[in-house]
Amino acid sequence: MFKRNAFILCLLPILASAQTQPLVIPLWPNGAPGFEKLKDVPEQTKDYWVKNVNNPSLTVFLPPKDKANGSAVIVCPGGGHRLLVFNAEGVEPAQYLCNMGVTVFALKYRLARDTNSPYKVEDAKADGERAMRLVRSRAAEWAIDPNRVGMMGFSAGGEVVDMVAFDQTKADPDAKDIIDRMSAKPNFLIQIYPGPGFIPEDIPNDAPPIFLLAANDDMCCSPPVVKLLEGYRKAKVPVEAHILERGDHAFNMGNRSKLKAVNTWPQRMADWLTDNNFFKPANERPKVMH
């Protein structure tokens, strides 16, 4: 039933009210460390958003078997750390990538700026790291290559991605929980109008390859794209960046915009993933000249 439901959700246009429900996996079986007593406090869901996330989780989207290519992406929706734009920046990108053969996990992370929140932004980082480790720990179950697990962030979700990618907590090879023995470092990054926080002054030369996109008239989140681009170029790490002339902020997957460049931006991402051979195992990839 799990495979059937996830397959259906991958192909249907979304909806929170859909009768078929995908598999949702808590990041920690007993609740987030230090906040276990909040595990059963329900989320708040309305229209396009989810709030009051006390039991961080992954929603699983399986690709059609005839398209599955072994790659995986963890998607981090935006929402200013106050809420999660879960449909438009979680489910919809998951469906798009899923239809390309990618196994996708939409992350519900804890929100430091939600009303009366007990959390810090660093708790979202812990959720992102745990998500990466959990996916790798169950790679065989989902027929995923643990060396092709990327992260995708929108707005504040991009800040979560930056924290995980550039400042990840090292794995503990002796941890009792086998999940904590896994690496949290993504193999590639997709940043769509990422938030300005948590970009390091110097990008490490072993940083994951990155795809960047924002609109020039987005005063919040085009500067972070430029900063990341400059840092990546200085570090000589593979980077592709797109600055759209117009589009402002939060255009999601582009399907609600009247601008053609915004409508079609996901194709730029698909081209980058294809050109960099992330849909193929390492031993099958032709060498890419950067």
TORSE-451659 format. One record per residue (C-alpha): residue in three letters; residue number from 1; x, y, z. Coordinates in steps of 0.001 Angstrom, whole numbers, plus 500000, padded with zeros to 6 digits. Layout:
% TORSE-451659
ATOM   res     n        u        v        w
ATOM   ALA   NUM        X        Y        Z
...
//
This chain:
% TORSE-451659
ATOM   res     n        u        v        w
ATOM   MET     1   500000   500000   500000
ATOM   PHE     2   502868   502360   500819
ATOM   LYS     3   504364   502080   497316
ATOM   ARG     4   500993   502483   495666
ATOM   ASN     5   500106   505587   497679
ATOM   ALA     6   503457   507280   497127
ATOM   PHE     7   503325   506478   493420
ATOM   ILE     8   499844   507997   493141
ATOM   LEU     9   500852   511159   494966
ATOM   CYS    10   503876   511531   492725
ATOM   LEU    11   501657   511583   489656
ATOM   LEU    12   498648   513536   490897
ATOM   PRO    13   498575   517334   491035
ATOM   ILE    14   498714   517715   494888
ATOM   LEU    15   496481   518166   497436
ATOM   ALA    16   496498   518157   501111
ATOM   SER    17   492984   516795   500969
ATOM   ALA    18   493868   513900   498661
ATOM   GLN    19   492392   510647   499937
ATOM   THR    20   495580   508706   499287
ATOM   GLN    21   498258   509605   501805
ATOM   PRO    22   501995   509139   501316
ATOM   LEU    23   504243   507584   503914
ATOM   VAL    24   505337   510002   506649
ATOM   ILE    25   508385   509027   508711
ATOM   PRO    26   509237   510777   511998
ATOM   LEU    27   512919   511702   512155
ATOM   TRP    28   513107   510302   515690
ATOM   PRO    29   510729   507488   516767
ATOM   ASN    30   510270   508988   520239
ATOM   GLY    31   510355   512659   519224
ATOM   ALA    32   513139   515182   518776
ATOM   PRO    33   515872   514947   521444
ATOM   GLY    34   515098   517235   524362
ATOM   PHE    35   511520   517803   523153
ATOM   GLU    36   510112   514289   523359
ATOM   LYS    37   507097   515457   525398
ATOM   LEU    38   505932   517582   522452
ATOM   LYS    39   505915   514671   519991
ATOM   ASP    40   502136   514229   519993
ATOM   VAL    41   501231   517927   519895
ATOM   PRO    42   499457   518188   516509
ATOM   GLU    43   500569   520319   513588
ATOM   GLN    44   498420   523179   512351
ATOM   THR    45   497564   523023   508656
ATOM   LYS    46   495605   525576   506648
ATOM   ASP    47   495509   526524   502969
ATOM   TYR    48   499117   526445   501781
ATOM   TRP    49   500967   526196   505107
ATOM   VAL    50   501907   523956   507989
ATOM   LYS    51   502839   525307   511440
ATOM   ASN    52   503500   524001   514940
ATOM   VAL    53   505887   521257   513832
ATOM   ASN    54   506819   519362   516994
ATOM   ASN    55   507520   515935   515505
ATOM   PRO    56   509825   516659   512512
ATOM   SER    57   509324   514219   509673
ATOM   LEU    58   509949   513190   506088
ATOM   THR    59   507137   512637   503577
ATOM   VAL    60   508225   510038   501020
ATOM   PHE    61   507593   510295   497273
ATOM   LEU    62   508611   507238   495255
ATOM   PRO    63   509177   507577   491502
ATOM   PRO    64   507585   505217   488992
ATOM   LYS    65   509632   502008   488921
ATOM   ASP    66   510394   502366   485220
ATOM   LYS    67   511898   505833   485835
ATOM   ALA    68   513666   505343   489176
ATOM   ASN    69   517365   506146   488793
ATOM   GLY    70   518696   505801   492349
ATOM   SER    71   519128   509502   493074
ATOM   ALA    72   517389   511199   496004
ATOM   VAL    73   516603   514734   497137
ATOM   ILE    74   515483   516079   500507
ATOM   VAL    75   513329   519173   499933
ATOM   CYS    76   513226   521926   502580
ATOM   PRO    77   510245   524298   502131
ATOM   GLY    78   510462   527972   503031
ATOM   GLY    79   508293   530116   505266
ATOM   GLY    80   510591   532360   507272
ATOM   HIS    81   511019   529768   510055
ATOM   ARG    82   507446   530764   511035
ATOM   LEU    83   505598   528227   508905
ATOM   LEU    84   506260   525792   506065
ATOM   VAL    85   504941   526452   502549
ATOM   PHE    86   504531   522715   502365
ATOM   ASN    87   502352   522242   499288
ATOM   ALA    88   504017   524667   496869
ATOM   GLU    89   507604   524254   498140
ATOM   GLY    90   507473   520700   499437
ATOM   VAL    91   504950   518560   497611
ATOM   GLU    92   505109   520238   494186
ATOM   PRO    93   508913   520110   493794
ATOM   ALA    94   508788   516539   495094
ATOM   GLN    95   506308   515594   492381
ATOM   TYR    96   508390   517281   489683
ATOM   LEU    97   511590   515498   490679
ATOM   CYS    98   509756   512255   491351
ATOM   ASN    99   508508   512194   487774
ATOM   MET   100   512153   512441   486653
ATOM   GLY   101   513014   509264   488535
ATOM   VAL   102   514211   510843   491786
ATOM   THR   103   513140   509524   495184
ATOM   VAL   104   512114   512612   497133
ATOM   PHE   105   511632   513384   500808
ATOM   ALA   106   509805   516569   501837
ATOM   LEU   107   511096   517717   505219
ATOM   LYS   108   508960   519212   507965
ATOM   TYR   109   511499   520872   510246
ATOM   ARG   110   511020   522685   513538
ATOM   LEU   111   510227   526392   513322
ATOM   ALA   112   512147   528789   515559
ATOM   ARG   113   509951   531822   514745
ATOM   ASP   114   506558   530169   515018
ATOM   THR   115   504251   531645   517680
ATOM   ASN   116   505545   530762   521177
ATOM   SER   117   508060   528369   519659
ATOM   PRO   118   510435   526625   522081
ATOM   TYR   119   512920   525988   519269
ATOM   LYS   120   516053   527648   517927
ATOM   VAL   121   517056   527833   514266
ATOM   GLU   122   519786   525306   515081
ATOM   ASP   123   517033   522765   515762
ATOM   ALA   124   516090   523013   512087
ATOM   LYS   125   519730   522245   511280
ATOM   ALA   126   519528   519149   513490
ATOM   ASP   127   516391   518096   511608
ATOM   GLY   128   518126   518544   508248
ATOM   GLU   129   521124   516521   509373
ATOM   ARG   130   518933   513794   510778
ATOM   ALA   131   516974   513675   507519
ATOM   MET   132   520167   513152   505503
ATOM   ARG   133   521328   510409   507842
ATOM   LEU   134   517951   508676   507952
ATOM   VAL   135   517688   508564   504153
ATOM   ARG   136   521191   507124   503822
ATOM   SER   137   520506   504555   506555
ATOM   ARG   138   517545   503227   504566
ATOM   ALA   139   519040   503609   501091
ATOM   ALA   140   518746   499906   500267
ATOM   GLU   141   515051   499888   501200
ATOM   TRP   142   514320   502672   498701
ATOM   ALA   143   516900   501557   496081
ATOM   ILE   144   518823   504804   496583
ATOM   ASP   145   522506   505389   495912
ATOM   PRO   146   523795   506878   499217
ATOM   ASN   147   526354   508821   497179
ATOM   ARG   148   523629   510662   495228
ATOM   VAL   149   521549   512241   497971
ATOM   GLY   150   521058   515984   497512
ATOM   MET   151   519213   518769   499314
ATOM   MET   152   516917   521410   497844
ATOM   GLY   153   515871   524556   499693
ATOM   PHE   154   513446   527402   499134
ATOM   SER   155   513890   530686   501033
ATOM   ALA   156   514257   529816   504748
ATOM   GLY   157   514582   526190   503697
ATOM   GLY   158   517696   527296   501847
ATOM   GLU   159   519140   528424   505170
ATOM   VAL   160   518535   524932   506541
ATOM   VAL   161   520366   523532   503521
ATOM   ASP   162   523299   525912   504057
ATOM   MET   163   523601   524919   507714
ATOM   VAL   164   523656   521223   506836
ATOM   ALA   165   525939   521564   503814
ATOM   PHE   166   528566   523910   505228
ATOM   ASP   167   528497   523267   508978
ATOM   GLN   168   527330   519710   509430
ATOM   THR   169   527867   517867   512691
ATOM   LYS   170   530257   514999   512111
ATOM   ALA   171   528897   511475   512173
ATOM   ASP   172   529632   509374   515231
ATOM   PRO   173   530887   505955   514064
ATOM   ASP   174   530291   504537   517547
ATOM   ALA   175   526767   505906   518025
ATOM   LYS   176   524206   503479   519466
ATOM   ASP   177   521673   504734   516921
ATOM   ILE   178   522876   503421   513569
ATOM   ILE   179   521342   506460   511849
ATOM   ASP   180   523758   508752   513687
ATOM   ARG   181   526689   506853   512174
ATOM   MET   182   525811   508112   508708
ATOM   SER   183   527206   511215   507019
ATOM   ALA   184   524906   514247   506876
ATOM   LYS   185   526798   515906   504022
ATOM   PRO   186   524696   516282   500834
ATOM   ASN   187   526182   515187   497518
ATOM   PHE   188   524676   518159   495661
ATOM   LEU   189   522613   521255   496428
ATOM   ILE   190   519700   523049   494766
ATOM   GLN   191   519021   526508   496185
ATOM   ILE   192   515955   528449   494992
ATOM   TYR   193   515858   532043   496316
ATOM   PRO   194   517696   530897   499471
ATOM   GLY   195   517596   532999   502631
ATOM   PRO   196   520593   535146   503563
ATOM   GLY   197   521586   533408   506796
ATOM   PHE   198   524296   530820   507414
ATOM   ILE   199   526391   531325   504279
ATOM   PRO   200   530035   530918   505309
ATOM   GLU   201   532563   533611   504490
ATOM   ASP   202   534651   531003   502690
ATOM   ILE   203   533134   528097   500810
ATOM   PRO   204   535169   524937   501513
ATOM   ASN   205   536821   523370   498486
ATOM   ASP   206   535018   520098   499193
ATOM   ALA   207   531571   521737   499157
ATOM   PRO   208   528858   519917   497185
ATOM   PRO   209   528176   521127   493607
ATOM   ILE   210   525358   523667   493636
ATOM   PHE   211   522526   525000   491443
ATOM   LEU   212   521346   528521   492296
ATOM   LEU   213   518333   530500   491098
ATOM   ALA   214   516564   533701   492136
ATOM   ALA   215   514952   536794   490604
ATOM   ASN   216   516939   540020   490359
ATOM   ASP   217   514076   541992   491913
ATOM   ASP   218   514068   539752   495003
ATOM   MET   219   515795   542105   497428
ATOM   CYS   220   515938   539420   500114
ATOM   CYS   221   517265   536427   498296
ATOM   SER   222   519078   537367   495101
ATOM   PRO   223   522065   538702   497141
ATOM   PRO   224   522597   535277   498791
ATOM   VAL   225   522712   533685   495334
ATOM   VAL   226   525391   536152   494256
ATOM   LYS   227   527345   535575   497488
ATOM   LEU   228   527205   531811   497056
ATOM   LEU   229   528201   532105   493401
ATOM   GLU   230   531230   534230   494264
ATOM   GLY   231   532227   531905   497100
ATOM   TYR   232   531931   528829   494919
ATOM   ARG   233   533950   530410   492119
ATOM   LYS   234   536675   531395   494574
ATOM   ALA   235   536754   527838   495955
ATOM   LYS   236   536750   526405   492409
ATOM   VAL   237   533749   524185   493183
ATOM   PRO   238   531187   523453   490422
ATOM   VAL   239   528349   525999   490420
ATOM   GLU   240   525553   527062   488091
ATOM   ALA   241   523609   530257   488840
ATOM   HIS   242   520556   531828   487206
ATOM   ILE   243   519357   535358   487964
ATOM   LEU   244   515959   535955   486395
ATOM   GLU   245   515176   539559   485416
ATOM   ARG   246   511855   539532   487265
ATOM   GLY   247   509867   537259   489510
ATOM   ASP   248   510236   538721   492997
ATOM   HIS   249   510240   536259   495895
ATOM   ALA   250   508409   532974   496515
ATOM   PHE   251   507441   532028   492969
ATOM   ASN   252   507619   528393   494059
ATOM   MET   253   507823   526008   491088
ATOM   GLY   254   506850   528844   488742
ATOM   ASN   255   503454   527575   487636
ATOM   ARG   256   501484   530524   489060
ATOM   SER   257   503527   533252   487385
ATOM   LYS   258   502691   535120   484169
ATOM   LEU   259   506403   535282   483300
ATOM   LYS   260   507697   532622   480935
ATOM   ALA   261   511178   532593   482462
ATOM   VAL   262   509624   531900   485861
ATOM   ASN   263   507216   529284   484463
ATOM   THR   264   510062   527282   483002
ATOM   TRP   265   512768   527625   485640
ATOM   PRO   266   512453   523977   486798
ATOM   GLN   267   513709   522917   483378
ATOM   ARG   268   516999   524730   484118
ATOM   MET   269   517332   522596   487247
ATOM   ALA   270   516488   519431   485329
ATOM   ASP   271   519105   520311   482712
ATOM   TRP   272   521745   520837   485420
ATOM   LEU   273   520953   517531   487108
ATOM   THR   274   521161   515770   483749
ATOM   ASP   275   524322   517530   482565
ATOM   ASN   276   526093   516651   485816
ATOM   ASN   277   524997   513022   485628
ATOM   PHE   278   523333   512912   489030
ATOM   PHE   279   520847   510438   487588
ATOM   LYS   280   523634   507894   487027
ATOM   PRO   281   525874   505913   489392
ATOM   ALA   282   529454   507170   489596
ATOM   ASN   283   530817   504225   487622
ATOM   GLU   284   528461   505014   484727
ATOM   ARG   285   529029   508778   484538
ATOM   PRO   286   530968   510352   481709
ATOM   LYS   287   533485   512949   482883
ATOM   VAL   288   531983   516443   483024
ATOM   MET   289   534249   519312   482098
ATOM   HIS   290   533581   522309   484387
//
